[in-house]
């Protein structure tokens, strides 16, 4: 099997978990499997990445960020199922 035909098995640098209800709603953020913060917006995700020393992230690259329970535009519970 060639490398291009093999299934993706990389671990993303950051994982943004599904929206949690709250005032305001938030998403938990993990780096390296460790919970590192709460994000209330996309700007918060970038700030958490910067503070963790991740440098530039491509928010659309699954090798950089895994979005669970929605995408980078999902910030309210229940909108996408």
PyMOL Python script that loads the backbone (N, CA, C, O; Angstrom):
from pymol import cmd

cmd.read_pdbstr("""\
ATOM      1  N   UNK A   1       0.853  -1.166   0.000  1.00  0.00           N
ATOM      2  CA  UNK A   1       0.000   0.000   0.000  1.00  0.00           C
ATOM      3  C   UNK A   1       0.902   1.234   0.000  1.00  0.00           C
ATOM      4  O   UNK A   1       1.885   1.306   0.738  1.00  0.00           O
ATOM      5  N   UNK A   2       0.551   2.179  -0.826  1.00  0.00           N
ATOM      6  CA  UNK A   2       1.331   3.415  -0.873  1.00  0.00           C
ATOM      7  C   UNK A   2       0.886   4.349   0.238  1.00  0.00           C
ATOM      8  O   UNK A   2      -0.197   4.197   0.803  1.00  0.00           O
ATOM      9  N   UNK A   3       1.728   5.306   0.536  1.00  0.00           N
ATOM     10  CA  UNK A   3       1.401   6.254   1.599  1.00  0.00           C
ATOM     11  C   UNK A   3       0.113   7.006   1.303  1.00  0.00           C
ATOM     12  O   UNK A   3      -0.696   7.224   2.205  1.00  0.00           O
ATOM     13  N   UNK A   4      -0.087   7.404   0.057  1.00  0.00           N
ATOM     14  CA  UNK A   4      -1.289   8.166  -0.288  1.00  0.00           C
ATOM     15  C   UNK A   4      -2.555   7.320  -0.184  1.00  0.00           C
ATOM     16  O   UNK A   4      -3.648   7.868  -0.038  1.00  0.00           O
ATOM     17  N   UNK A   5      -2.427   5.999  -0.256  1.00  0.00           N
ATOM     18  CA  UNK A   5      -3.597   5.131  -0.168  1.00  0.00           C
ATOM     19  C   UNK A   5      -3.877   4.695   1.267  1.00  0.00           C
ATOM     20  O   UNK A   5      -4.934   4.123   1.533  1.00  0.00           O
ATOM     21  N   UNK A   6      -2.967   4.946   2.187  1.00  0.00           N
ATOM     22  CA  UNK A   6      -3.167   4.510   3.564  1.00  0.00           C
ATOM     23  C   UNK A   6      -4.136   5.452   4.278  1.00  0.00           C
ATOM     24  O   UNK A   6      -4.208   6.638   3.956  1.00  0.00           O
ATOM     25  N   UNK A   7      -4.882   4.914   5.252  1.00  0.00           N
ATOM     26  CA  UNK A   7      -5.826   5.782   5.981  1.00  0.00           C
ATOM     27  C   UNK A   7      -5.091   6.822   6.815  1.00  0.00           C
ATOM     28  O   UNK A   7      -3.958   6.606   7.246  1.00  0.00           O
ATOM     29  N   UNK A   8      -5.746   7.943   7.033  1.00  0.00           N
ATOM     30  CA  UNK A   8      -5.163   9.032   7.825  1.00  0.00           C
ATOM     31  C   UNK A   8      -5.041   8.568   9.273  1.00  0.00           C
ATOM     32  O   UNK A   8      -6.013   8.092   9.860  1.00  0.00           O
ATOM     33  N   UNK A   9      -3.866   8.706   9.840  1.00  0.00           N
ATOM     34  CA  UNK A   9      -3.664   8.264  11.218  1.00  0.00           C
ATOM     35  C   UNK A   9      -2.912   9.307  12.036  1.00  0.00           C
ATOM     36  O   UNK A   9      -2.324   8.974  13.066  1.00  0.00           O
ATOM     37  N   UNK A  10      -2.921  10.542  11.602  1.00  0.00           N
ATOM     38  CA  UNK A  10      -2.221  11.578  12.347  1.00  0.00           C
ATOM     39  C   UNK A  10      -3.086  12.095  13.484  1.00  0.00           C
ATOM     40  O   UNK A  10      -4.314  12.045  13.417  1.00  0.00           O
ATOM     41  N   UNK A  11      -2.446  12.584  14.509  1.00  0.00           N
ATOM     42  CA  UNK A  11      -3.133  13.184  15.644  1.00  0.00           C
ATOM     43  C   UNK A  11      -3.076  14.695  15.454  1.00  0.00           C
ATOM     44  O   UNK A  11      -1.996  15.257  15.273  1.00  0.00           O
ATOM     45  N   UNK A  12      -4.234  15.360  15.493  1.00  0.00           N
ATOM     46  CA  UNK A  12      -4.210  16.821  15.312  1.00  0.00           C
ATOM     47  C   UNK A  12      -3.489  17.505  16.459  1.00  0.00           C
ATOM     48  O   UNK A  12      -3.414  16.980  17.570  1.00  0.00           O
ATOM     49  N   UNK A  13      -2.965  18.675  16.174  1.00  0.00           N
ATOM     50  CA  UNK A  13      -2.263  19.451  17.197  1.00  0.00           C
ATOM     51  C   UNK A  13      -3.229  19.951  18.265  1.00  0.00           C
ATOM     52  O   UNK A  13      -2.850  20.094  19.427  1.00  0.00           O
ATOM     53  N   UNK A  14      -4.477  20.217  17.877  1.00  0.00           N
ATOM     54  CA  UNK A  14      -5.479  20.760  18.798  1.00  0.00           C
ATOM     55  C   UNK A  14      -6.827  20.121  18.487  1.00  0.00           C
ATOM     56  O   UNK A  14      -7.152  19.864  17.327  1.00  0.00           O
ATOM     57  N   UNK A  15      -7.616  19.864  19.545  1.00  0.00           N
ATOM     58  CA  UNK A  15      -8.979  19.372  19.377  1.00  0.00           C
ATOM     59  C   UNK A  15      -9.918  20.347  20.057  1.00  0.00           C
ATOM     60  O   UNK A  15      -9.714  20.724  21.211  1.00  0.00           O
ATOM     61  N   UNK A  16     -10.955  20.753  19.326  1.00  0.00           N
ATOM     62  CA  UNK A  16     -11.983  21.634  19.877  1.00  0.00           C
ATOM     63  C   UNK A  16     -13.246  20.797  19.999  1.00  0.00           C
ATOM     64  O   UNK A  16     -13.824  20.376  18.997  1.00  0.00           O
ATOM     65  N   UNK A  17     -13.668  20.559  21.236  1.00  0.00           N
ATOM     66  CA  UNK A  17     -14.803  19.689  21.508  1.00  0.00           C
ATOM     67  C   UNK A  17     -16.126  20.405  21.271  1.00  0.00           C
ATOM     68  O   UNK A  17     -16.164  21.615  21.053  1.00  0.00           O
ATOM     69  N   UNK A  18     -17.213  19.632  21.319  1.00  0.00           N
ATOM     70  CA  UNK A  18     -18.542  20.163  21.026  1.00  0.00           C
ATOM     71  C   UNK A  18     -18.978  21.277  21.966  1.00  0.00           C
ATOM     72  O   UNK A  18     -18.427  21.454  23.052  1.00  0.00           O
ATOM     73  N   UNK A  19     -19.969  22.013  21.525  1.00  0.00           N
ATOM     74  CA  UNK A  19     -20.484  23.167  22.273  1.00  0.00           C
ATOM     75  C   UNK A  19     -21.143  22.698  23.566  1.00  0.00           C
ATOM     76  O   UNK A  19     -21.940  21.759  23.574  1.00  0.00           O
ATOM     77  N   UNK A  20     -20.793  23.372  24.658  1.00  0.00           N
ATOM     78  CA  UNK A  20     -21.382  23.133  25.968  1.00  0.00           C
ATOM     79  C   UNK A  20     -22.339  24.272  26.286  1.00  0.00           C
ATOM     80  O   UNK A  20     -22.025  25.437  26.040  1.00  0.00           O
ATOM     81  N   UNK A  21     -23.515  23.939  26.838  1.00  0.00           N
ATOM     82  CA  UNK A  21     -24.443  25.015  27.179  1.00  0.00           C
ATOM     83  C   UNK A  21     -23.886  25.861  28.314  1.00  0.00           C
ATOM     84  O   UNK A  21     -23.240  25.347  29.226  1.00  0.00           O
ATOM     85  N   UNK A  22     -24.135  27.120  28.250  1.00  0.00           N
ATOM     86  CA  UNK A  22     -23.682  28.047  29.277  1.00  0.00           C
ATOM     87  C   UNK A  22     -24.043  29.450  28.857  1.00  0.00           C
ATOM     88  O   UNK A  22     -24.595  29.660  27.777  1.00  0.00           O
ATOM     89  N   UNK A  23     -23.744  30.380  29.675  1.00  0.00           N
ATOM     90  CA  UNK A  23     -23.991  31.796  29.357  1.00  0.00           C
ATOM     91  C   UNK A  23     -22.665  32.541  29.386  1.00  0.00           C
ATOM     92  O   UNK A  23     -22.257  32.995  30.455  1.00  0.00           O
ATOM     93  N   UNK A  24     -21.990  32.684  28.281  1.00  0.00           N
ATOM     94  CA  UNK A  24     -22.338  32.186  26.941  1.00  0.00           C
ATOM     95  C   UNK A  24     -21.882  30.739  26.754  1.00  0.00           C
ATOM     96  O   UNK A  24     -21.083  30.228  27.539  1.00  0.00           O
ATOM     97  N   UNK A  25     -22.400  30.077  25.697  1.00  0.00           N
ATOM     98  CA  UNK A  25     -21.950  28.715  25.394  1.00  0.00           C
ATOM     99  C   UNK A  25     -20.436  28.716  25.125  1.00  0.00           C
ATOM    100  O   UNK A  25     -19.861  29.746  24.774  1.00  0.00           O
ATOM    101  N   UNK A  26     -19.808  27.554  25.293  1.00  0.00           N
ATOM    102  CA  UNK A  26     -18.366  27.464  25.104  1.00  0.00           C
ATOM    103  C   UNK A  26     -17.997  26.095  24.555  1.00  0.00           C
ATOM    104  O   UNK A  26     -18.810  25.171  24.548  1.00  0.00           O
ATOM    105  N   UNK A  27     -16.759  25.983  24.095  1.00  0.00           N
ATOM    106  CA  UNK A  27     -16.211  24.704  23.633  1.00  0.00           C
ATOM    107  C   UNK A  27     -14.906  24.465  24.388  1.00  0.00           C
ATOM    108  O   UNK A  27     -14.090  25.375  24.536  1.00  0.00           O
ATOM    109  N   UNK A  28     -14.715  23.241  24.861  1.00  0.00           N
ATOM    110  CA  UNK A  28     -13.483  22.875  25.531  1.00  0.00           C
ATOM    111  C   UNK A  28     -12.405  22.627  24.486  1.00  0.00           C
ATOM    112  O   UNK A  28     -12.689  22.135  23.394  1.00  0.00           O
ATOM    113  N   UNK A  29     -11.172  22.968  24.825  1.00  0.00           N
ATOM    114  CA  UNK A  29     -10.049  22.843  23.902  1.00  0.00           C
ATOM    115  C   UNK A  29      -8.996  21.937  24.534  1.00  0.00           C
ATOM    116  O   UNK A  29      -8.626  22.100  25.697  1.00  0.00           O
ATOM    117  N   UNK A  30      -8.524  20.975  23.735  1.00  0.00           N
ATOM    118  CA  UNK A  30      -7.472  20.064  24.170  1.00  0.00           C
ATOM    119  C   UNK A  30      -6.255  20.218  23.276  1.00  0.00           C
ATOM    120  O   UNK A  30      -6.374  20.438  22.071  1.00  0.00           O
ATOM    121  N   UNK A  31      -5.092  20.099  23.881  1.00  0.00           N
ATOM    122  CA  UNK A  31      -3.837  20.040  23.139  1.00  0.00           C
ATOM    123  C   UNK A  31      -3.089  18.828  23.676  1.00  0.00           C
ATOM    124  O   UNK A  31      -2.858  18.712  24.879  1.00  0.00           O
ATOM    125  N   UNK A  32      -2.714  17.934  22.783  1.00  0.00           N
ATOM    126  CA  UNK A  32      -2.015  16.725  23.212  1.00  0.00           C
ATOM    127  C   UNK A  32      -2.833  15.867  24.155  1.00  0.00           C
ATOM    128  O   UNK A  32      -2.273  15.192  25.018  1.00  0.00           O
ATOM    129  N   UNK A  33      -4.167  15.881  24.003  1.00  0.00           N
ATOM    130  CA  UNK A  33      -5.046  15.110  24.860  1.00  0.00           C
ATOM    131  C   UNK A  33      -5.291  15.721  26.227  1.00  0.00           C
ATOM    132  O   UNK A  33      -5.997  15.137  27.049  1.00  0.00           O
ATOM    133  N   UNK A  34      -4.715  16.893  26.482  1.00  0.00           N
ATOM    134  CA  UNK A  34      -4.875  17.562  27.766  1.00  0.00           C
ATOM    135  C   UNK A  34      -5.799  18.766  27.615  1.00  0.00           C
ATOM    136  O   UNK A  34      -5.633  19.576  26.703  1.00  0.00           O
ATOM    137  N   UNK A  35      -6.762  18.872  28.506  1.00  0.00           N
ATOM    138  CA  UNK A  35      -7.673  20.016  28.505  1.00  0.00           C
ATOM    139  C   UNK A  35      -6.895  21.268  28.861  1.00  0.00           C
ATOM    140  O   UNK A  35      -6.254  21.336  29.911  1.00  0.00           O
ATOM    141  N   UNK A  36      -6.954  22.270  27.973  1.00  0.00           N
ATOM    142  CA  UNK A  36      -6.162  23.489  28.196  1.00  0.00           C
ATOM    143  C   UNK A  36      -7.004  24.754  28.315  1.00  0.00           C
ATOM    144  O   UNK A  36      -6.471  25.805  28.669  1.00  0.00           O
ATOM    145  N   UNK A  37      -8.299  24.684  28.031  1.00  0.00           N
ATOM    146  CA  UNK A  37      -9.090  25.889  28.172  1.00  0.00           C
ATOM    147  C   UNK A  37     -10.481  25.790  27.600  1.00  0.00           C
ATOM    148  O   UNK A  37     -10.888  24.771  27.041  1.00  0.00           O
ATOM    149  N   UNK A  38     -11.198  26.893  27.760  1.00  0.00           N
ATOM    150  CA  UNK A  38     -12.541  27.060  27.208  1.00  0.00           C
ATOM    151  C   UNK A  38     -12.493  28.156  26.164  1.00  0.00           C
ATOM    152  O   UNK A  38     -11.859  29.193  26.361  1.00  0.00           O
ATOM    153  N   UNK A  39     -13.168  27.918  25.055  1.00  0.00           N
ATOM    154  CA  UNK A  39     -13.257  28.926  24.000  1.00  0.00           C
ATOM    155  C   UNK A  39     -14.717  29.318  23.827  1.00  0.00           C
ATOM    156  O   UNK A  39     -15.600  28.468  23.721  1.00  0.00           O
ATOM    157  N   UNK A  40     -14.948  30.621  23.802  1.00  0.00           N
ATOM    158  CA  UNK A  40     -16.289  31.155  23.554  1.00  0.00           C
ATOM    159  C   UNK A  40     -16.421  31.644  22.119  1.00  0.00           C
ATOM    160  O   UNK A  40     -17.506  32.021  21.677  1.00  0.00           O
ATOM    161  N   UNK A  41     -15.293  31.633  21.390  1.00  0.00           N
ATOM    162  CA  UNK A  41     -15.291  32.126  20.015  1.00  0.00           C
ATOM    163  C   UNK A  41     -14.061  31.594  19.292  1.00  0.00           C
ATOM    164  O   UNK A  41     -13.166  31.011  19.904  1.00  0.00           O
ATOM    165  N   UNK A  42     -14.036  31.800  18.005  1.00  0.00           N
ATOM    166  CA  UNK A  42     -12.881  31.415  17.199  1.00  0.00           C
ATOM    167  C   UNK A  42     -11.635  32.173  17.641  1.00  0.00           C
ATOM    168  O   UNK A  42     -10.534  31.624  17.618  1.00  0.00           O
ATOM    169  N   UNK A  43     -11.802  33.420  18.040  1.00  0.00           N
ATOM    170  CA  UNK A  43     -10.671  34.206  18.535  1.00  0.00           C
ATOM    171  C   UNK A  43     -10.064  33.561  19.777  1.00  0.00           C
ATOM    172  O   UNK A  43      -8.845  33.573  19.948  1.00  0.00           O
ATOM    173  N   UNK A  44     -10.905  32.996  20.644  1.00  0.00           N
ATOM    174  CA  UNK A  44     -10.400  32.307  21.830  1.00  0.00           C
ATOM    175  C   UNK A  44      -9.567  31.076  21.452  1.00  0.00           C
ATOM    176  O   UNK A  44      -8.543  30.803  22.077  1.00  0.00           O
ATOM    177  N   UNK A  45     -10.005  30.338  20.433  1.00  0.00           N
ATOM    178  CA  UNK A  45      -9.248  29.173  19.972  1.00  0.00           C
ATOM    179  C   UNK A  45      -7.855  29.605  19.531  1.00  0.00           C
ATOM    180  O   UNK A  45      -6.859  28.978  19.893  1.00  0.00           O
ATOM    181  N   UNK A  46      -7.791  30.666  18.758  1.00  0.00           N
ATOM    182  CA  UNK A  46      -6.494  31.164  18.290  1.00  0.00           C
ATOM    183  C   UNK A  46      -5.633  31.651  19.448  1.00  0.00           C
ATOM    184  O   UNK A  46      -4.420  31.439  19.452  1.00  0.00           O
ATOM    185  N   UNK A  47      -6.249  32.300  20.424  1.00  0.00           N
ATOM    186  CA  UNK A  47      -5.511  32.780  21.590  1.00  0.00           C
ATOM    187  C   UNK A  47      -4.950  31.607  22.400  1.00  0.00           C
ATOM    188  O   UNK A  47      -3.797  31.649  22.830  1.00  0.00           O
ATOM    189  N   UNK A  48      -5.746  30.576  22.608  1.00  0.00           N
ATOM    190  CA  UNK A  48      -5.287  29.391  23.336  1.00  0.00           C
ATOM    191  C   UNK A  48      -4.118  28.746  22.594  1.00  0.00           C
ATOM    192  O   UNK A  48      -3.132  28.354  23.218  1.00  0.00           O
ATOM    193  N   UNK A  49      -4.217  28.634  21.280  1.00  0.00           N
ATOM    194  CA  UNK A  49      -3.132  28.054  20.481  1.00  0.00           C
ATOM    195  C   UNK A  49      -1.867  28.888  20.611  1.00  0.00           C
ATOM    196  O   UNK A  49      -0.773  28.343  20.754  1.00  0.00           O
ATOM    197  N   UNK A  50      -2.012  30.193  20.561  1.00  0.00           N
ATOM    198  CA  UNK A  50      -0.857  31.091  20.679  1.00  0.00           C
ATOM    199  C   UNK A  50      -0.191  30.953  22.048  1.00  0.00           C
ATOM    200  O   UNK A  50       1.032  30.839  22.140  1.00  0.00           O
ATOM    201  N   UNK A  51      -1.004  30.965  23.115  1.00  0.00           N
ATOM    202  CA  UNK A  51      -0.465  30.845  24.466  1.00  0.00           C
ATOM    203  C   UNK A  51       0.218  29.494  24.689  1.00  0.00           C
ATOM    204  O   UNK A  51       1.141  29.388  25.496  1.00  0.00           O
ATOM    205  N   UNK A  52      -0.239  28.459  23.967  1.00  0.00           N
ATOM    206  CA  UNK A  52       0.358  27.123  24.101  1.00  0.00           C
ATOM    207  C   UNK A  52       1.603  26.958  23.235  1.00  0.00           C
ATOM    208  O   UNK A  52       2.268  25.922  23.278  1.00  0.00           O
ATOM    209  N   UNK A  53       1.911  27.992  22.445  1.00  0.00           N
ATOM    210  CA  UNK A  53       3.105  27.931  21.610  1.00  0.00           C
ATOM    211  C   UNK A  53       2.946  27.153  20.333  1.00  0.00           C
ATOM    212  O   UNK A  53       3.934  26.696  19.759  1.00  0.00           O
ATOM    213  N   UNK A  54       1.708  26.993  19.871  1.00  0.00           N
ATOM    214  CA  UNK A  54       1.480  26.225  18.644  1.00  0.00           C
ATOM    215  C   UNK A  54       1.794  27.007  17.377  1.00  0.00           C
ATOM    216  O   UNK A  54       1.889  26.417  16.300  1.00  0.00           O
ATOM    217  N   UNK A  55       1.955  28.301  17.481  1.00  0.00           N
ATOM    218  CA  UNK A  55       2.217  29.093  16.287  1.00  0.00           C
ATOM    219  C   UNK A  55       0.981  29.179  15.417  1.00  0.00           C
ATOM    220  O   UNK A  55      -0.148  29.121  15.904  1.00  0.00           O
ATOM    221  N   UNK A  56       1.210  29.318  14.130  1.00  0.00           N
ATOM    222  CA  UNK A  56       0.079  29.443  13.199  1.00  0.00           C
ATOM    223  C   UNK A  56      -0.608  28.109  13.010  1.00  0.00           C
ATOM    224  O   UNK A  56       0.037  27.075  12.838  1.00  0.00           O
ATOM    225  N   UNK A  57      -1.916  28.150  13.046  1.00  0.00           N
ATOM    226  CA  UNK A  57      -2.728  26.967  12.783  1.00  0.00           C
ATOM    227  C   UNK A  57      -3.568  27.222  11.547  1.00  0.00           C
ATOM    228  O   UNK A  57      -4.059  28.331  11.334  1.00  0.00           O
ATOM    229  N   UNK A  58      -3.729  26.200  10.743  1.00  0.00           N
ATOM    230  CA  UNK A  58      -4.700  26.249   9.652  1.00  0.00           C
ATOM    231  C   UNK A  58      -5.972  25.636  10.210  1.00  0.00           C
ATOM    232  O   UNK A  58      -6.059  24.418  10.365  1.00  0.00           O
ATOM    233  N   UNK A  59      -6.947  26.460  10.509  1.00  0.00           N
ATOM    234  CA  UNK A  59      -8.169  25.995  11.160  1.00  0.00           C
ATOM    235  C   UNK A  59      -8.975  25.033  10.303  1.00  0.00           C
ATOM    236  O   UNK A  59      -9.885  24.372  10.805  1.00  0.00           O
ATOM    237  N   UNK A  60      -8.653  24.945   9.013  1.00  0.00           N
ATOM    238  CA  UNK A  60      -9.346  24.031   8.114  1.00  0.00           C
ATOM    239  C   UNK A  60      -8.555  22.754   7.846  1.00  0.00           C
ATOM    240  O   UNK A  60      -9.029  21.878   7.123  1.00  0.00           O
ATOM    241  N   UNK A  61      -7.373  22.635   8.408  1.00  0.00           N
ATOM    242  CA  UNK A  61      -6.519  21.467   8.193  1.00  0.00           C
ATOM    243  C   UNK A  61      -6.718  20.480   9.343  1.00  0.00           C
ATOM    244  O   UNK A  61      -6.392  20.801  10.486  1.00  0.00           O
ATOM    245  N   UNK A  62      -7.249  19.278   9.061  1.00  0.00           N
ATOM    246  CA  UNK A  62      -7.489  18.312  10.137  1.00  0.00           C
ATOM    247  C   UNK A  62      -6.207  17.843  10.826  1.00  0.00           C
ATOM    248  O   UNK A  62      -6.284  17.254  11.904  1.00  0.00           O
ATOM    249  N   UNK A  63      -5.041  18.082  10.244  1.00  0.00           N
ATOM    250  CA  UNK A  63      -3.786  17.776  10.937  1.00  0.00           C
ATOM    251  C   UNK A  63      -3.485  18.815  12.011  1.00  0.00           C
ATOM    252  O   UNK A  63      -2.737  18.535  12.948  1.00  0.00           O
ATOM    253  N   UNK A  64      -4.053  19.998  11.887  1.00  0.00           N
ATOM    254  CA  UNK A  64      -3.866  21.069  12.872  1.00  0.00           C
ATOM    255  C   UNK A  64      -4.977  21.071  13.915  1.00  0.00           C
ATOM    256  O   UNK A  64      -4.701  21.081  15.114  1.00  0.00           O
ATOM    257  N   UNK A  65      -6.237  21.063  13.463  1.00  0.00           N
ATOM    258  CA  UNK A  65      -7.373  21.193  14.381  1.00  0.00           C
ATOM    259  C   UNK A  65      -8.439  20.172  14.031  1.00  0.00           C
ATOM    260  O   UNK A  65      -8.837  20.044  12.874  1.00  0.00           O
ATOM    261  N   UNK A  66      -8.898  19.445  15.045  1.00  0.00           N
ATOM    262  CA  UNK A  66     -10.050  18.554  14.885  1.00  0.00           C
ATOM    263  C   UNK A  66     -11.228  19.228  15.564  1.00  0.00           C
ATOM    264  O   UNK A  66     -11.175  19.545  16.753  1.00  0.00           O
ATOM    265  N   UNK A  67     -12.292  19.444  14.799  1.00  0.00           N
ATOM    266  CA  UNK A  67     -13.511  20.065  15.315  1.00  0.00           C
ATOM    267  C   UNK A  67     -14.511  18.957  15.604  1.00  0.00           C
ATOM    268  O   UNK A  67     -14.885  18.213  14.698  1.00  0.00           O
ATOM    269  N   UNK A  68     -14.946  18.836  16.845  1.00  0.00           N
ATOM    270  CA  UNK A  68     -15.896  17.805  17.259  1.00  0.00           C
ATOM    271  C   UNK A  68     -17.249  18.462  17.488  1.00  0.00           C
ATOM    272  O   UNK A  68     -17.336  19.487  18.163  1.00  0.00           O
ATOM    273  N   UNK A  69     -18.302  17.880  16.930  1.00  0.00           N
ATOM    274  CA  UNK A  69     -19.641  18.406  17.168  1.00  0.00           C
ATOM    275  C   UNK A  69     -19.930  19.701  16.454  1.00  0.00           C
ATOM    276  O   UNK A  69     -20.655  20.552  16.971  1.00  0.00           O
ATOM    277  N   UNK A  70     -19.374  19.860  15.277  1.00  0.00           N
ATOM    278  CA  UNK A  70     -19.579  21.068  14.491  1.00  0.00           C
ATOM    279  C   UNK A  70     -18.254  21.548  13.938  1.00  0.00           C
ATOM    280  O   UNK A  70     -17.220  20.905  14.122  1.00  0.00           O
ATOM    281  N   UNK A  71     -18.291  22.667  13.267  1.00  0.00           N
ATOM    282  CA  UNK A  71     -17.066  23.195  12.663  1.00  0.00           C
ATOM    283  C   UNK A  71     -16.667  24.494  13.363  1.00  0.00           C
ATOM    284  O   UNK A  71     -17.178  24.817  14.435  1.00  0.00           O
ATOM    285  N   UNK A  72     -15.765  25.220  12.752  1.00  0.00           N
ATOM    286  CA  UNK A  72     -15.261  26.447  13.378  1.00  0.00           C
ATOM    287  C   UNK A  72     -16.319  27.549  13.495  1.00  0.00           C
ATOM    288  O   UNK A  72     -16.100  28.551  14.174  1.00  0.00           O
ATOM    289  N   UNK A  73     -17.452  27.365  12.842  1.00  0.00           N
ATOM    290  CA  UNK A  73     -18.521  28.356  12.920  1.00  0.00           C
ATOM    291  C   UNK A  73     -19.630  27.950  13.893  1.00  0.00           C
ATOM    292  O   UNK A  73     -20.618  28.672  14.029  1.00  0.00           O
ATOM    293  N   UNK A  74     -19.486  26.815  14.566  1.00  0.00           N
ATOM    294  CA  UNK A  74     -20.513  26.293  15.466  1.00  0.00           C
ATOM    295  C   UNK A  74     -20.189  26.734  16.895  1.00  0.00           C
ATOM    296  O   UNK A  74     -19.254  26.228  17.516  1.00  0.00           O
ATOM    297  N   UNK A  75     -20.973  27.678  17.401  1.00  0.00           N
ATOM    298  CA  UNK A  75     -20.724  28.204  18.746  1.00  0.00           C
ATOM    299  C   UNK A  75     -21.972  28.226  19.627  1.00  0.00           C
ATOM    300  O   UNK A  75     -21.944  28.790  20.721  1.00  0.00           O
ATOM    301  N   UNK A  76     -23.047  27.629  19.172  1.00  0.00           N
ATOM    302  CA  UNK A  76     -24.278  27.559  19.962  1.00  0.00           C
ATOM    303  C   UNK A  76     -24.770  26.124  19.951  1.00  0.00           C
ATOM    304  O   UNK A  76     -24.713  25.474  18.907  1.00  0.00           O
ATOM    305  N   UNK A  77     -25.260  25.594  21.093  1.00  0.00           N
ATOM    306  CA  UNK A  77     -25.698  24.195  21.151  1.00  0.00           C
ATOM    307  C   UNK A  77     -26.955  23.947  20.331  1.00  0.00           C
ATOM    308  O   UNK A  77     -27.828  24.808  20.224  1.00  0.00           O
ATOM    309  N   UNK A  78     -27.027  22.755  19.755  1.00  0.00           N
ATOM    310  CA  UNK A  78     -28.240  22.309  19.101  1.00  0.00           C
ATOM    311  C   UNK A  78     -28.488  22.801  17.688  1.00  0.00           C
ATOM    312  O   UNK A  78     -29.506  22.446  17.095  1.00  0.00           O
ATOM    313  N   UNK A  79     -27.589  23.611  17.123  1.00  0.00           N
ATOM    314  CA  UNK A  79     -27.865  24.154  15.792  1.00  0.00           C
ATOM    315  C   UNK A  79     -27.643  23.116  14.687  1.00  0.00           C
ATOM    316  O   UNK A  79     -28.258  23.200  13.624  1.00  0.00           O
ATOM    317  N   UNK A  80     -26.771  22.142  14.936  1.00  0.00           N
ATOM    318  CA  UNK A  80     -26.427  21.198  13.862  1.00  0.00           C
ATOM    319  C   UNK A  80     -26.749  19.763  14.265  1.00  0.00           C
ATOM    320  O   UNK A  80     -26.062  18.832  13.844  1.00  0.00           O
ATOM    321  N   UNK A  81     -27.751  19.583  15.048  1.00  0.00           N
ATOM    322  CA  UNK A  81     -28.167  18.222  15.374  1.00  0.00           C
ATOM    323  C   UNK A  81     -27.848  17.865  16.757  1.00  0.00           C
ATOM    324  O   UNK A  81     -28.135  16.748  17.188  1.00  0.00           O
TER     325      UNK A  81
END
""", "prot")
cmd.dss("prot")
cmd.show_as("cartoon", "prot")
cmd.util.cbc("prot")
cmd.orient("prot")
